[in-house]
Amino acid sequence: MQPSLPDCAAALYAEGVRSLRVVPVFFGAGGHLREDLPKVVEAIRARHADLAIAVEPPIGEQAGVISAIARAIAR
């Protein structure tokens, strides 16, 4: 998928951003989130040592989304 997370991080960093919040748009923490994403985030941190990166739980595991899904199913 384009642009990639490293490309986005580099562009934002060039604009002066020093804090990123990554919210994976997945229903759960599968292989990509457990194995691939940490490697990508570490590579970004290695390039931009003063960039703070917070990785949130996947959107499908967040309480508000789970509640919204449950309400939609209950209708």
N, C-alpha and C positions, 0 to 999 in steps of 0.2 A: 504494500500500500504506500502511496506517495502523498505527501512527503513523509520521509521516515522520521522516527523519533529523534535520531541523532541530527538529521538535517534541521528539524524544527528547533531543537535545543540550540544548535549553533546559530541559527538566524535570530532567535530570541536573545541569546547571549550577546550577539553583535549589536543588538538594539539596547543593551544595558540591563536586561533582565538578569537577576541573580538568584531567583527562587522559582522553581517549577513544581507543579503538583500534577502528577500523572494519575489519571483515573481510567483504568482499563475498562473498555466497553465490551466485557465478556460476562456471561452468566455465572461462571465459576472459575476457580483457579486451576486450569489445566496445565499441560506441559509448557505451553508458551509463556505463561505467567510465572510458573515455578522455575523454569530453566532458562528460557531465552531472555525474558525481560530483565532479570538481575544482571545478566552479562552486558546487555545494551546499556543499562543505567551505569554500571561500573565503567564502561568505556567512555561514556559522556563525562562522568566525574573525573576520569583520568585526563581528559582534554581540558576541562574547565574546573579547576580545583576549588574555586570560590563560588561555584554554582550549587545552591542547596536544592536537592531533589527529594520530594516526598512521593512515595508510591502508595496510593490508596488501595484498599481491597477492590476486587472487581465489582463493577456496578451491580451485577446480579446478586452479590452477597451483602449489599448494604441494606440496612434495616428499612429505610424509606421505600426502596424499590421492592423489597420483599413484601412489605405491607400493601403497596399499590398493586402488585401482582395478585396477592391474596384477595383484595377487594374486587379486582376485575374477574377473578375466577368465581367468587361468591355471587356475582350478579346473575 
